[in-house]
Amino acid sequence: MSRGNPAQVKAWAKRRLQTRLARAGYLVSRLDEDSVRYLEPSYNGDVPLPAGAEEALKADNPRLAELRTAYEALTWPAAAPTQWNESFLKKNLSLAWFRGDNAYVWQLRLQRGSADATTYLTLLDVQSRDKLGLLTTLEEDGLFGAWTFTFGDRPPVSRDLLDSVNEINYLDDQIGLSSMEAPTVLDIGAGYGRLAHRMSAALPNLARYDCTDGVAVSTFLCEYYLSYRNVPDSVRVVPLPDVDTLADSYTLVVNVHSFSECSLEAIRWWMDRIGERDVEWLLIVPNTPGVLLSTEADGSRLDFQPDVEGAGYVLVDHRPVFQTDELRELISLDDEFYLFRRSSVADSSSASSASS
């Protein structure tokens, strides 16, 4: 963004305000010159819930109660949410329809009534880099409230699918994930297991995918969803109280829209857990363009990139998630990839390249 261009500055500021409101559960859109309306999170109920889902996905589920009790007993910073508190969850999540437009995956908010056009443009952008052909092999069935879109003879797509295809292709392009021998992944802030489901289906060479999360209801949904999807045994859900059972090493740690919703203290706690393990690659997708910011209890935001670098990681790639400039302006999505590599490995790789 050019700071000398008033129109661009104004547009950026407007998008930033809309984003902050939407992350609180609202979208403000103009009805006329003097009025606004608020759109709550929503879900698509056209696809019925699977048998037993309505009974299982309730607040009084014994497993959810067990997880909540265990999480509340923890004194770790990662167990003290600054954004994902009960008020936020009550406003942004319907348990039975957890794949709708909600706290986990935005689908309709910020799209000003043009969700179909925005999704189509996003599809074109993702398709242009889908070297693995995942848009033809991964399927979207619209279950659990996901909003889906169908264009011509193409199979249905959703934000879940498009984000996952884009992320997997990015990682393959940057680190060769699909051609590695037995890569392992740790997903911190795994949510309901979106990326675990997609990556385990896309990459048969995947040796391990561990999901963990600082929010009890996310772990509950992740357990349910990945079991429903019948993912391979290589995929595991690790509740926060069991974090010590994580593996000693991982090829890659992913954190998609999670650190941005944690306190700096919680992020530092997680970086300590990463530092205790042999992890070469770290992918972070923040909520804020151009900077890595935490969410503090008082509403302030703190830069956490120095803490990532202080843990021994070097930023090796930083680019927009959606890479076609013209389309990105039209879809109003400013997400970015931050790919870090452990400094000792990055320095060794640079030295080898220089000598050759």
N, C-alpha and C positions, 0 to 999 in steps of 0.2 A: 504494500500500500504506500502510495506517495503522500507524505505528510504535507506537501505543498499544494495538493489538489483538494479544495474544499468539498467538492461533490463526493469524492471518494471517502474523505474523512467522515462526512455526514452519513453516507451509506454504511460505512463500517460501524459507526457508533450506533446506528439504528439496529443493525443486525446483532450487535453485542447486547443491546437492551432486550431485544426479542429473545435471544438465547437465554439470558438470565431469567426472564419470566417463564420461558418454556421449561427450564430445568426445575423451576419451582412448581410446575404442573399446569401452566397457563400459556395460552397463545393470545396475543392482542392483535386483532386485524381490523382494518377500517371498514365500517359500514357506511359512514358518510363523514363529512368534515368535522362533526362534533361528537360522534359516538364511537364506542369500541365495544367489542364483545370478547368474552373469555371462552375458550374451548378447553374442556377437560380432556384428559387422556381417554382413549376409547378402544374398543375391540371389535373385530368382525365376527359376529355370531352365526354367519351363514353356514360354516362348517361345524357340525355338532361335536360336542366333546366325546372323546372315546368312552367306552363303557367303564364305569367306576371312577372316572376322573372327578366328577362333581362331588362325590362322596369323599374322595381322598384329598382334594385340594381345598381344604377348609381350615380356618384358623384354629379349630380345636383338634386337629390331627395330632395324635399322641407323639409321633416322630417330630413334628414341628415344635411341640411343647418341650420335648426332651432337648432338642437343639437350642432352643431359646434359653432354657435353664442353664445349659452348659456354657453358652456364650456369655450370659450375664454374670457368671461366676468368675470370668477371666478378668485380670487386671491389666492386661496388655493394651497398649495404645491402639492396636489394630481392632480391638473389640469395642472401642468407644467411638461410635459413628458421629460425624459432624454434619453430614447431609442425610444419610440413610437412617434417620430416626423414625419413630413410630408415626409422627405427624406426616412426614414425607411419604412413608409407605402407604398410609391410609389414603392419601390423596392420589398417589401415583400407581397403585397396584391393585388389580383384582386377581386373586390367587388362581382361580380356575381358568382365567384368560390371560395368563402371564406372558404370552407372546403377542399381545395386542400393542397398541401405541401407549407405552407406559415408561416407567423408570428405566427399564432395561434397553429397549430399542425404540427410538423415535421413528415414526412412520408417516404421520400426517401433520404433526405440528410444524410450524414455520413454513408451511407450503401454501398457505393462502388460498385454499380451495383448488389448487392445481396439482394434486398429488399424482394423478395419472401422467401428466406431462413431465413433472419433475422426476418421477420414477423411470420414465422412458429415457430421458436424457442421462440419468445415472446409469441405466442399463447400457447405453451406448458407450459411455466412458469406461465402465468396467469390462465390457466385451472387447474393447480395443486392446486390452492387456491380458486377456484370458488365454494365455499360452497353454495352460494345462487343460483347457476345454471343459472347465468345471460347470459352466452354465448348461452344458448338454448332459452332464453325468449326475449332478446333484439335483435333487427334486425339492419342490415346495408344495406341501399339501394344505397349508392354511390352518392347520390345527392349533388349538389353544388361543384363538383370537387373532392370529396374524393377518394383517391386511395384505392381500395379494392382488397382482395386476397381470393381465394377459394382453399381449400385443400381437395381433395377427396370428400366425401359426406357431409362435413361440410358446414354450411351456410357461406356466405361471412363475412370477418372481415376487420376492418380498424384500424388505430392507435387511432382514436377517440373512437371506441368501446372498444379496448383492454385496453386503459388507464382508461376509465370510469369504466369498469368491475373490474379492479384491485383496483381502488381507493375506490369503493363502498364496495367491499369485505374486504379491509383493515379496513375501518371505522367500518364495522359490527363486524369484529374480535376484534378490539381494544375497541370499546365503545358500541357494541350491537345496532347499529343504526336501524336495521330492526325490532328489538323486542321492541323498545322504544314506549311509548305512545305519539303520536303526536309530534315527534321531529321537530325542526325548524333549518334552515340552512341559513347563509348569505355567499354568494360567492363574495369575493372582487377580482376584476380582472376576471370577468366571461367570458370575450371574447365574442364569438358568442353564448354562452349558451350551450356548449357541455355537461358539467356535469349536469346542470339543466335539460336538456332534458332526459338524461339517468337516473338520480336519481329519477326523478318524475315518470318515467315509471317502475323503479325497486322496489320502496318502496311505497306501497299503504298507509302506515301509516304516510307518510310525511305530516305535517300540514302546513308548509310554506317553501318556497325556494325563497329568495330574491337575485337578481342578480344586482350588481353594478360595475362600471368600471370608471377609470379616463380618458378614451379615448372615444371621441364622436363617432367615427365610430364603435367601439365595441358595444356601447349601441344601435346604429342604427341596426347593424346586429343581436344583441341579440333579440331586439324587433321583427324584421322580422322573424328570425328563429324559435323562440319559438311560435310565432303566427302560422307560417306554420305547425309546428309539433303539433299544437292543444293541448298544454300541459294543465294540470289542472289549475283551478283558483288559486290554492295554490302557483303557480309560478308567480313571479312578477319581472318586470324589473324596477329598480329604477335609473334614470339618476343621475349623480353626483350632479347637482344643487338641487336635491330633497333628498339629503342624510338625511336630518333631518326627513324625513317621514319613515325611517327605524324603525323596531320594537324596543321596549325597551329591549328585551331579545332574545337570540338565544341559542339553544343547542350547535351549532357548527358553527364556521367560517372556511371557506376553502379559501386558497390562493395558487393556482397552477401556478407556473412559472410567478408570477406577481410581488411580492415584489422585486424579483431579478432584475426586469427591471424598478424599480423606484429609485428615490433618497432617501437617508436616511431621509431627511426632509419630503418627502411624506410618507414614511413608518411610521415615528413618528406621522404624522397627522392621518393616518389610525389607528394606535394603540390607539390614543386618542379617536377615535370614538368607537373602540371596548371597551375601558375602561369605556366609558359612559354607557355601556350596560351590562346586566347580561349574560355573555357568559362563559360557562364552558370549552369548548374544542376549540382548534385552531390547524388546520392542515396547514402546510406550505410545499410546494414542491419547493425547490430552483433550480436554474440553475447550481449551482456549488456544486460538491461533497465535503462533509466534513465540509462545512462552509456556513453560511448565509451571502451573500454579496449583497450590493446594486449596482446600476449603476448610477454613478454621471455624470454630464454634461461634465466634463473634461476627462471622460473615466476611472477615478479611481473607485475602489470598496471598500466599507466600510462594516465592520462587523456589522450586525444589530441584532444579537442574544441578546446582552445585553439590547437592547431597548425592545425586546419582554419580556425578563425576568423582566426588570424594570417596565413593565406594569402589573406585578403580575402573570406571567405564568411560569410554571415549565415544563421542557422537560421530558416527561414520556416514549417516545418511539422514537427511531431513527434507521432506517434500510433502506437498498436498496429497491427501488420500485420493481425491479425485483430480486427475492430472491434466485434463483438457481445460485450458484457461477459459475459453468461451462458455463451455458448459457449466463450469464451476460457478461462474457469475450468475447463470440462470437458475441453478438449483440452490444457491445461497447456502452451501455447506462448506465450511472452512476447516474441516478436520485435517490433521497432519500426522504423518508418520515420523517418529523419532526412533532411529535404530542405533543402539549403542553396542559396543564390543568391549570385552574386558581389555584393559589397556596393555597388559603384558602380551596378549595375543595380537592385538592390533599393531603394537610396535614391532613385534617379530615379523608380522606379515608385511609391513611397510619396508622393513630392512631387507627382506627377501626379494621384494619387488624391485627395490633400488639396485641390489647387487646383480639381478638378472638383466 
